[in-house]
């Protein structure tokens, strides 16, 4: 359970961005499994998968930059 606390909490509180990342990661994995299992995957399922990966990568990048800026501001004070 320590890994969930490390991943989902920031300064002792649950981070909304981290929770969204966690839920979206589960969603992307389930869509990926659906695409692999279903032999007749539709093009729209692949588009949803690709768009979700782009959204997830962007959200992870924004979260990382936000945490780095917050830690940099705390060092300056």
C-alpha positions as CSV (number, residue, x, y, z in Angstrom):
1,X,0.0,0.0,0.0
2,X,3.0,2.3,0.4
3,X,3.3,2.5,-3.4
4,X,-0.2,3.8,-3.7
5,X,0.5,6.4,-1.1
6,X,3.7,7.5,-2.9
7,X,2.0,7.7,-6.2
8,X,-1.4,9.2,-5.3
9,X,-0.5,11.6,-2.5
10,X,1.4,14.9,-2.7
11,X,2.2,16.6,0.6
12,X,0.0,14.2,2.5
13,X,-3.1,14.8,0.4
14,X,-4.5,12.9,-2.5
15,X,-3.7,14.7,-5.7
16,X,-6.5,15.1,-8.2
17,X,-4.2,14.8,-11.2
18,X,-2.6,11.7,-9.8
19,X,-6.0,10.1,-9.3
20,X,-7.0,10.9,-12.8
21,X,-3.8,9.5,-14.1
22,X,-4.4,6.3,-12.2
23,X,-8.0,5.9,-13.4
24,X,-7.0,6.7,-17.0
25,X,-4.2,4.2,-16.9
26,X,-6.6,1.5,-15.9
27,X,-8.9,2.6,-18.7
28,X,-6.1,2.6,-21.3
29,X,-5.1,-0.9,-20.3
30,X,-8.6,-2.2,-20.6
31,X,-9.0,-0.6,-24.1
32,X,-5.7,-2.1,-25.1
33,X,-6.8,-5.6,-23.9
34,X,-10.1,-5.2,-25.8
35,X,-8.2,-4.3,-29.0
36,X,-5.9,-7.3,-28.6
37,X,-8.6,-9.8,-27.7
38,X,-11.1,-8.6,-30.3
39,X,-9.9,-9.8,-33.7
40,X,-12.1,-7.3,-35.6
41,X,-10.9,-4.1,-33.8
42,X,-12.5,-1.1,-35.2
43,X,-10.5,1.9,-36.3
44,X,-12.3,4.1,-33.7
45,X,-11.1,1.9,-30.9
46,X,-7.5,2.5,-32.0
47,X,-8.2,6.2,-32.3
48,X,-9.6,6.2,-28.7
49,X,-6.5,4.3,-27.5
50,X,-4.1,6.7,-29.2
51,X,-5.9,9.8,-28.0
52,X,-6.0,8.4,-24.5
53,X,-2.3,7.8,-24.5
54,X,-1.6,11.3,-25.7
55,X,-3.8,12.7,-23.0
56,X,-2.1,10.6,-20.3
57,X,1.4,11.5,-21.5
58,X,0.4,15.2,-21.4
59,X,-1.1,15.0,-18.0
60,X,1.9,13.2,-16.6
61,X,4.2,15.9,-18.1
62,X,2.1,18.7,-16.6
63,X,2.1,16.9,-13.2
64,X,5.9,16.5,-13.3
65,X,6.5,20.1,-14.2
66,X,4.1,21.3,-11.5
67,X,5.9,19.2,-8.8
68,X,9.3,20.4,-10.0
69,X,8.2,24.1,-9.9
70,X,6.6,23.6,-6.5
71,X,9.8,22.1,-5.0
72,X,11.9,24.8,-6.6
73,X,9.7,27.5,-5.1
74,X,9.9,25.8,-1.7
75,X,13.7,25.8,-1.9
76,X,13.8,29.5,-2.8
77,X,11.8,30.4,0.4
